[in-house]
Amino acid sequence: MCENIQLMWAVIRIGIYSLFRRICCGGSPPVKPNYTVICIGLSKSGKSSILAKLSGESTDNIEPTIGFSIKALIFDNCFLDVKELGGGDNVRPYWDRYYLGTQGIIFVVNSAGSEEELNTTKEEFRKVMENEQLEGFPLLVLCNHQDQEAARSTDEITKLLNLEKQTGERPWAVHGTSANDKSSIKAGFEKLNKFLLEPYNPTTNSKDGFDRL
């Protein structure tokens, strides 16, 4: 029941935006594609804060996601329905139950986390990349908390996750973010949007794959 309500609000949010565009701009707005993506990562990686910041919501007193939540995000060239999955130890084993219908992947890393946390992140990332339901789908890795002193660079996270090998034949990008910097978050999402909107060409993918903040 709770999941249905969350989905309903996501649809309403997009509907209100479309109505606003029609009233203000006159006539029907150009049809924009709609994509469903998952946002995953360990607890405290900052998934909820990133999505709240991008949608203009308050990031104060963010509570950890239990199960999953849906956020409707509006961009100039597309809509994203982002399904955020909780990252707790008791939730991660069930991530794959929510993969059906996914068209893209956002994997958020706490770049300022402990060595133990990063090792767990590496293992969970490997499982995601090896899941057949997600094979070939575009990937955006967000190295979050870049504003913290202990943050690893995007190069270090790329090496830690073994991105060049683990990503297979999918288009991918790694991008540094801070939950306090909306522009850095938006820039990362725009890379994913580009992958979703354009057919994948492996001969031109390497530049996007190694594009970093």
FENTA-V186056 format. One record per run of one state. SS is the DSSP state (helix for helix, strand for strand, loop for the rest). FROM is the first residue (numbers start at 1). LEN is the number of residues. Records with the same first field share a line. If there is no record, write none. Layout:
SS=FROM-LEN ; FROM-LEN
This chain:
loop=1-1 ; 26-7 ; 41-6 ; 55-13 ; 75-3 ; 86-3 ; 93-2 ; 99-5 ; 111-4 ; 131-1 ; 135-3 ; 145-9 ; 162-1 ; 167-5 ; 177-5 ; 198-7 ; 210-4
helix=2-24 ; 47-8 ; 89-4 ; 95-4 ; 115-16 ; 132-3 ; 154-8 ; 163-4 ; 182-16 ; 205-5
strand=33-8 ; 68-7 ; 78-8 ; 104-7 ; 138-7 ; 172-5
